[in-house]
Amino acid sequence: MDLRFSEADLAFAAEVRAWLAEHLTGRFAELVGRGGSGNEELYELRLEWERELHAGGWTGLGWPAEYGGRPASVTQRVLFEYEYAKAGAPYRAGFQGTNLLGPTLIAHGTPEQKRRFLPRILSGEEVWCQGFSEPGAGSDLASVRTRAVLAQGKGEAGGGEWVVDGQKIWTSHAHQADWIYVLARTDPAASPHRGLSVLLLPMRQGGIVVRPIRSMAGTSEFNEVFLSGARTDRSLVVGELNQGWKVAMSTLEHERGIAMLGYQNQFESEFASALRAARQQGSLADDGLRHRLVDSFVGLNVMRYMTLRTLTGLLRQGGEGGAETSLLKLVWPPWHQELGELEMDLLGASAQIVGDDFELNPFQRTYLLSRAETIYGGTRQIHLNIVAERLLGLPRDPRPQGLQARG
């Protein structure tokens, strides 16, 4: 682990801190600590914040200037994410576009796609959602059944349109998005990992129906998306046709890379709140609760140094975390779940009382929403396999004979 920064990098971090301190005021002061998993508060104001970030030159760090980006090194991109999280700045309403689809388009998109979409992503003009998971294809994305067929029509390129049929699920913010990037099967005769393509579809059309899924915390961040004859231009395939698996994996690498580093600051803030509550309530006199707090503190610092080690790797590898990021994904969900259980025990009997309209306090929200963290972003079993195969060099799990014949 070696985190030495140049004078220019330290000056950049200071610039970020100063800008955030100046602009997270007035109407934007209400956004501090808002948004994130299962927290839909102040969405319109967060969209306005996206435009404020864009005006300040803080979106598209490291993106090509011709598409509205700002020159920045990988180190500076990491420092921005760190300072952003440390300041308690809100969860980005445009996260899917700025952190996932945008880098994917830069790597795999056509020049026309980049000119069309990247500036609108950065400005907050268009919001995106991700259409990967399906009822029968969650962590096993190769099993997607959504299909796209090329049909003749009046496409922008004059050569027809893709007609898409299928269902996506757990689609974050689909009810608020303008566009969706969909993993669909474009060659049904190919083996599971082949014959897939990533397509860009406008959400506001008759062939798409969105149904919110209400979570146990009372929020509706996730949605079902039904595609019945949904259409998009034939030119809106990202990367090569039938090579969507490669494109999708590239997107997930971004999801598990720099974008994950902000979690550490969130967890440190949550632990500080739990410790403060324990002191105020006199819970430190309870041996059991005190020992659990100590264990949680130890786990928090283990994650902190793992995060710093991952950060060093990101800087050396050009911003892509690779398989190492799976180690963090294996550690932080169970730690966070245990913290949620500890927080509920600190509340005692009052943990069972909610506010008007099922309003939850922060401890209750952590407890309920953390239940899903061992599932989303790849299940624990998937990440164990990634670590075993890619980091430890162990042989792959044996596959059923039928799948071997197809693959």
C-alpha positions as CSV (number, residue, x, y, z in Angstrom):
1,M,0.0,0.0,0.0
2,D,1.5,3.3,-1.1
3,L,-0.7,6.4,-1.2
4,R,1.7,9.3,-1.8
5,F,0.2,12.2,-3.7
6,S,1.9,14.9,-5.7
7,E,1.6,18.6,-4.8
8,A,-0.7,18.9,-7.9
9,D,-3.0,16.1,-6.6
10,L,-3.2,17.7,-3.1
11,A,-4.0,21.0,-4.7
12,F,-6.8,19.4,-6.7
13,A,-8.2,17.7,-3.6
14,A,-8.2,21.1,-1.8
15,E,-10.0,22.6,-4.8
16,V,-12.7,19.9,-4.6
17,R,-13.2,20.4,-0.8
18,A,-13.5,24.2,-1.2
19,W,-16.0,24.0,-4.0
20,L,-18.2,21.5,-2.2
21,A,-18.1,23.5,1.0
22,E,-19.1,26.6,-0.9
23,H,-21.9,25.0,-2.9
24,L,-23.5,22.5,-0.4
25,T,-25.2,25.5,1.1
26,G,-28.5,27.4,0.7
27,R,-31.1,25.1,-1.0
28,F,-28.4,22.4,-1.6
29,A,-27.6,22.2,2.2
30,E,-30.7,19.9,2.5
31,L,-29.0,17.4,0.2
32,V,-26.1,16.5,2.6
33,G,-26.3,12.8,3.3
34,R,-29.4,12.3,1.1
35,G,-30.0,9.7,-1.6
36,G,-28.5,6.3,-1.9
37,S,-29.9,2.8,-1.7
38,G,-33.6,2.9,-0.9
39,N,-33.6,6.6,-0.3
40,E,-35.6,8.5,-2.9
41,E,-35.7,11.8,-1.1
42,L,-35.4,15.1,-2.9
43,Y,-34.9,13.6,-6.4
44,E,-35.7,16.7,-8.3
45,L,-33.3,18.8,-6.2
46,R,-30.6,16.1,-6.7
47,L,-31.1,16.5,-10.5
48,E,-30.6,20.2,-10.1
49,W,-27.4,19.4,-8.1
50,E,-26.2,17.4,-11.2
51,R,-26.5,20.5,-13.2
52,E,-24.6,22.5,-10.6
53,L,-21.8,19.9,-10.6
54,H,-21.7,20.2,-14.4
55,A,-21.5,23.9,-14.3
56,G,-18.7,23.7,-11.9
57,G,-16.7,21.4,-14.2
58,W,-16.9,18.3,-11.8
59,T,-18.7,15.9,-14.1
60,G,-16.8,13.8,-16.7
61,L,-13.5,13.9,-15.0
62,G,-11.0,12.1,-17.3
63,W,-13.6,12.0,-20.1
64,P,-12.6,13.3,-23.6
65,A,-12.9,17.1,-23.7
66,E,-14.7,16.8,-27.1
67,Y,-17.7,15.3,-25.3
68,G,-17.7,17.8,-22.4
69,G,-15.2,16.0,-20.2
70,R,-12.4,17.6,-18.1
71,P,-8.8,16.4,-18.2
72,A,-8.0,14.5,-14.9
73,S,-5.7,11.7,-13.9
74,V,-6.9,8.5,-12.3
75,T,-5.5,9.7,-9.0
76,Q,-7.6,12.9,-9.3
77,R,-10.8,10.9,-10.1
78,V,-10.2,8.9,-7.0
79,L,-9.6,11.9,-4.9
80,F,-12.8,13.5,-6.2
81,E,-14.8,10.5,-5.2
82,Y,-13.2,10.5,-1.8
83,E,-13.7,14.2,-1.1
84,Y,-17.3,14.0,-2.4
85,A,-18.2,11.2,0.0
86,K,-16.3,12.8,2.9
87,A,-18.3,16.1,2.4
88,G,-21.6,14.1,2.6
89,A,-22.6,15.2,-0.8
90,P,-25.8,13.5,-2.1
91,Y,-26.0,10.3,-4.0
92,R,-25.8,11.1,-7.7
93,A,-29.1,11.1,-9.5
94,G,-27.1,10.5,-12.7
95,F,-25.0,7.7,-11.3
96,Q,-25.9,5.2,-13.9
97,G,-24.9,7.5,-16.7
98,T,-21.8,9.2,-15.2
99,N,-20.3,6.2,-13.5
100,L,-21.4,3.2,-15.5
101,L,-22.8,3.8,-19.0
102,G,-20.6,6.8,-19.8
103,P,-17.3,5.0,-19.3
104,T,-18.8,2.0,-21.2
105,L,-19.6,4.2,-24.2
106,I,-16.2,5.8,-24.1
107,A,-14.6,2.3,-24.3
108,H,-17.1,0.6,-26.7
109,G,-19.4,3.1,-28.3
110,T,-19.3,4.5,-31.8
111,P,-18.4,8.1,-32.4
112,E,-22.0,8.9,-33.2
113,Q,-23.2,7.3,-29.9
114,K,-20.6,9.3,-28.0
115,R,-21.6,12.6,-29.6
116,R,-25.3,11.9,-29.0
117,F,-25.3,10.7,-25.4
118,L,-22.2,11.7,-23.5
119,P,-22.8,15.5,-23.3
120,R,-26.4,14.9,-22.2
121,I,-25.3,12.5,-19.5
122,L,-22.8,15.0,-18.1
123,S,-25.3,17.9,-18.2
124,G,-28.0,15.8,-16.4
125,E,-30.3,16.3,-19.4
126,E,-30.8,12.6,-19.7
127,V,-31.0,10.0,-16.9
128,W,-30.3,6.3,-17.5
129,C,-31.1,3.0,-15.9
130,Q,-29.6,-0.5,-16.3
131,G,-31.6,-3.4,-17.8
132,F,-29.5,-6.4,-17.0
133,S,-31.1,-8.6,-14.3
134,E,-34.2,-10.7,-15.1
135,P,-36.5,-12.9,-13.0
136,G,-34.5,-16.0,-14.2
137,A,-31.1,-14.2,-14.7
138,G,-29.7,-12.3,-11.8
139,S,-26.1,-13.0,-10.9
140,D,-26.2,-15.5,-13.9
141,L,-26.5,-12.8,-16.5
142,A,-25.7,-15.3,-19.3
143,S,-29.2,-16.7,-18.8
144,V,-31.0,-13.6,-20.0
145,R,-34.1,-14.3,-22.2
146,T,-35.0,-10.9,-23.4
147,R,-34.7,-10.9,-27.2
148,A,-34.1,-8.3,-29.8
149,V,-35.0,-8.9,-33.4
150,L,-34.0,-6.6,-36.3
151,A,-37.1,-5.4,-38.2
152,Q,-37.4,-3.1,-41.2
153,G,-38.6,0.4,-40.4
154,K,-37.7,4.0,-40.4
155,G,-34.6,4.0,-38.2
156,E,-32.3,7.0,-38.1
157,A,-29.7,5.1,-40.1
158,G,-32.4,4.1,-42.7
159,G,-32.0,0.4,-42.0
160,G,-34.6,-0.6,-39.6
161,E,-35.1,-0.9,-35.8
162,W,-34.6,-3.4,-33.1
163,V,-37.8,-4.8,-31.6
164,V,-37.2,-5.9,-28.0
165,D,-39.4,-8.3,-26.0
166,G,-38.8,-9.5,-22.4
167,Q,-38.7,-8.5,-18.8
168,K,-36.1,-6.9,-16.6
169,I,-36.3,-6.7,-12.8
170,W,-34.6,-4.8,-9.9
171,T,-34.1,-1.9,-12.3
172,S,-33.0,1.0,-10.1
173,H,-34.8,4.3,-10.9
174,A,-36.5,3.0,-14.1
175,H,-39.5,5.1,-13.2
176,Q,-37.4,8.2,-13.4
177,A,-35.1,7.4,-16.3
178,D,-35.2,8.7,-19.8
179,W,-33.2,5.8,-21.4
180,I,-32.3,2.3,-20.5
181,Y,-29.3,0.2,-21.6
182,V,-30.5,-3.4,-22.1
183,L,-28.6,-6.7,-22.3
184,A,-30.6,-8.8,-24.8
185,R,-30.2,-11.9,-26.8
186,T,-29.7,-11.1,-30.5
187,D,-28.6,-14.6,-31.6
188,P,-30.8,-17.2,-29.9
189,A,-28.9,-20.1,-31.5
190,A,-25.6,-19.1,-29.9
191,S,-24.2,-20.4,-26.6
192,P,-25.3,-18.6,-23.3
193,H,-22.3,-16.2,-23.1
194,R,-22.5,-15.5,-26.9
195,G,-25.2,-14.0,-29.0
196,L,-25.9,-11.2,-26.5
197,S,-25.9,-7.4,-27.3
198,V,-26.2,-4.2,-25.3
199,L,-28.9,-1.9,-26.8
200,L,-29.9,1.6,-25.9
201,L,-33.6,2.2,-25.7
202,P,-35.7,5.3,-25.0
203,M,-37.9,4.7,-22.0
204,R,-40.9,6.8,-23.0
205,Q,-42.5,4.7,-25.6
206,G,-45.6,2.5,-25.8
207,G,-43.6,-0.8,-25.7
208,I,-42.2,-0.2,-22.2
209,V,-44.2,-0.6,-19.0
210,V,-42.6,0.2,-15.6
211,R,-44.0,-1.2,-12.3
212,P,-42.3,-0.1,-9.1
213,I,-41.4,-2.7,-6.5
214,R,-42.1,-1.6,-2.9
215,S,-39.4,-2.7,-0.5
216,M,-39.7,-3.6,3.2
217,A,-38.4,-0.1,3.9
218,G,-41.4,1.4,2.1
219,T,-39.4,2.7,-0.8
220,S,-39.8,2.0,-4.5
221,E,-36.3,2.5,-5.9
222,F,-36.4,-0.9,-7.8
223,N,-38.8,-1.6,-10.6
224,E,-40.0,-4.3,-13.0
225,V,-39.6,-3.3,-16.7
226,F,-41.8,-5.0,-19.3
227,L,-40.7,-4.8,-22.9
228,S,-43.4,-5.7,-25.4
229,G,-42.4,-4.6,-28.9
230,A,-40.1,-1.9,-27.6
231,R,-38.2,-0.3,-30.4
232,T,-34.8,1.4,-30.9
233,D,-32.7,2.3,-33.9
234,R,-30.5,-0.4,-35.3
235,S,-27.4,1.9,-34.8
236,L,-27.9,1.9,-31.0
237,V,-25.9,-1.3,-30.3
238,V,-23.0,-0.7,-27.9
239,G,-19.9,-2.5,-29.1
240,E,-20.0,-5.3,-31.7
241,L,-23.2,-7.2,-32.3
242,N,-23.5,-10.4,-30.3
243,Q,-20.5,-9.3,-28.1
244,G,-22.6,-7.9,-25.4
245,W,-21.2,-10.1,-22.7
246,K,-17.8,-8.3,-23.0
247,V,-19.5,-4.9,-22.9
248,A,-21.7,-5.9,-19.8
249,M,-18.6,-7.1,-17.9
250,S,-16.8,-3.9,-18.7
251,T,-19.8,-2.0,-17.2
252,L,-19.7,-4.1,-14.0
253,E,-16.0,-3.5,-13.6
254,H,-16.8,0.2,-13.4
255,E,-19.5,-0.5,-10.9
256,R,-17.1,-2.4,-8.7
257,G,-14.1,0.0,-9.1
258,I,-13.7,3.7,-8.2
259,A,-17.5,4.1,-7.7
260,M,-17.4,1.8,-4.6
261,L,-14.8,3.8,-2.7
262,G,-17.4,6.2,-1.2
263,Y,-18.9,3.4,0.9
264,Q,-16.1,3.6,3.4
265,N,-16.9,7.2,4.4
266,Q,-20.5,6.3,4.7
267,F,-19.8,3.4,7.0
268,E,-17.5,5.5,9.2
269,S,-20.3,8.1,9.6
270,E,-22.8,5.4,10.4
271,F,-20.6,3.8,13.0
272,A,-19.9,7.2,14.6
273,S,-23.7,7.7,14.9
274,A,-24.1,4.3,16.6
275,L,-21.3,5.0,19.0
276,R,-22.7,8.4,19.8
277,A,-26.1,6.9,20.5
278,A,-24.5,4.2,22.8
279,R,-22.8,6.9,24.8
280,Q,-25.9,9.0,25.2
281,Q,-28.0,6.1,26.3
282,G,-25.4,4.6,28.6
283,S,-25.2,1.4,26.6
284,L,-21.5,1.2,27.0
285,A,-22.2,-0.2,30.5
286,D,-23.6,-3.3,28.9
287,D,-20.7,-5.7,28.3
288,G,-22.4,-7.4,25.3
289,L,-23.2,-4.2,23.5
290,R,-19.7,-2.8,24.3
291,H,-18.0,-5.8,22.9
292,R,-20.1,-5.7,19.7
293,L,-19.2,-2.0,19.3
294,V,-15.5,-2.9,19.6
295,D,-15.9,-5.7,17.1
296,S,-17.7,-3.4,14.7
297,F,-14.9,-0.8,15.1
298,V,-12.2,-3.4,14.3
299,G,-14.2,-4.5,11.2
300,L,-14.5,-0.9,10.1
301,N,-10.8,-0.4,10.3
302,V,-10.1,-3.7,8.5
303,M,-12.3,-2.4,5.7
304,R,-10.5,0.9,5.8
305,Y,-7.1,-0.6,5.1
306,M,-8.6,-2.9,2.5
307,T,-10.1,0.1,0.8
308,L,-6.7,1.9,0.9
309,R,-5.0,-1.1,-0.6
310,T,-7.6,-1.3,-3.3
311,L,-7.2,2.4,-3.9
312,T,-3.4,1.8,-4.4
313,G,-4.2,-0.9,-6.9
314,L,-6.6,1.3,-8.8
315,L,-4.0,4.0,-9.2
316,R,-1.5,1.4,-10.5
317,Q,-3.9,-0.3,-12.9
318,G,-5.4,2.9,-14.5
319,G,-8.7,3.0,-12.6
320,E,-10.0,-0.5,-13.1
321,G,-10.3,-2.6,-10.0
322,G,-10.5,-6.1,-11.5
323,A,-11.1,-9.1,-9.3
324,E,-9.6,-7.4,-6.2
325,T,-12.8,-5.4,-5.8
326,S,-14.6,-8.6,-5.0
327,L,-12.7,-8.8,-1.7
328,L,-14.4,-5.6,-0.6
329,K,-17.8,-6.8,-1.7
330,L,-17.3,-10.0,0.4
331,V,-16.5,-7.9,3.5
332,W,-18.7,-4.9,3.7
333,P,-22.2,-6.3,3.3
334,P,-22.1,-8.7,6.3
335,W,-20.3,-6.0,8.4
336,H,-23.1,-3.5,7.5
337,Q,-25.8,-6.0,8.3
338,E,-24.2,-6.6,11.7
339,L,-24.0,-2.9,12.3
340,G,-27.8,-2.6,11.5
341,E,-28.6,-5.3,14.0
342,L,-26.4,-3.6,16.6
343,E,-28.2,-0.3,16.0
344,M,-31.6,-1.9,16.4
345,D,-30.4,-3.4,19.7
346,L,-29.2,0.0,20.8
347,L,-32.7,1.4,20.2
348,G,-34.3,-1.3,22.3
349,A,-38.0,-1.5,22.3
350,S,-38.3,1.8,20.4
351,A,-36.8,0.1,17.3
352,Q,-40.3,-1.4,16.7
353,I,-41.9,2.1,16.5
354,V,-42.0,3.9,13.1
355,G,-43.1,7.4,12.3
356,D,-46.1,8.7,10.3
357,D,-46.5,7.1,6.9
358,F,-44.0,4.4,7.9
359,E,-41.2,6.9,8.2
360,L,-38.0,5.2,9.4
361,N,-35.1,6.6,11.4
362,P,-31.6,6.1,10.0
363,F,-30.9,3.0,12.2
364,Q,-34.1,1.3,11.1
365,R,-33.3,2.1,7.4
366,T,-29.8,0.6,7.7
367,Y,-31.2,-2.5,9.3
368,L,-33.8,-3.2,6.6
369,L,-32.0,-2.1,3.5
370,S,-28.7,-3.9,4.4
371,R,-30.5,-7.2,4.1
372,A,-30.1,-7.0,0.3
373,E,-26.5,-6.0,0.2
374,T,-25.2,-9.6,0.0
375,I,-27.3,-10.0,-3.2
376,Y,-27.0,-6.9,-5.3
377,G,-23.9,-6.1,-7.2
378,G,-23.3,-9.8,-7.5
379,T,-24.2,-12.4,-4.8
380,R,-21.7,-13.5,-2.2
381,Q,-21.4,-16.8,-4.0
382,I,-20.5,-15.1,-7.3
383,H,-17.8,-13.0,-5.6
384,L,-16.4,-16.1,-3.8
385,N,-16.0,-17.7,-7.2
386,I,-14.3,-14.6,-8.7
387,V,-11.8,-14.6,-5.8
388,A,-11.2,-18.3,-6.0
389,E,-10.7,-18.4,-9.8
390,R,-9.1,-15.1,-10.7
391,L,-7.1,-14.3,-7.6
392,L,-6.2,-17.7,-6.1
393,G,-6.1,-19.6,-9.5
394,L,-8.4,-22.4,-8.3
395,P,-10.2,-24.5,-11.0
396,R,-13.6,-23.4,-12.1
397,D,-16.7,-25.1,-10.6
398,P,-17.7,-28.1,-12.6
399,R,-20.6,-27.4,-14.9
400,P,-23.6,-29.7,-15.7
401,Q,-23.0,-31.8,-18.8
402,G,-25.7,-30.1,-20.8
403,L,-24.2,-26.7,-20.3
404,Q,-20.7,-27.9,-21.2
405,A,-22.1,-29.2,-24.5
406,R,-23.7,-25.8,-25.3
407,G,-20.8,-23.6,-24.2
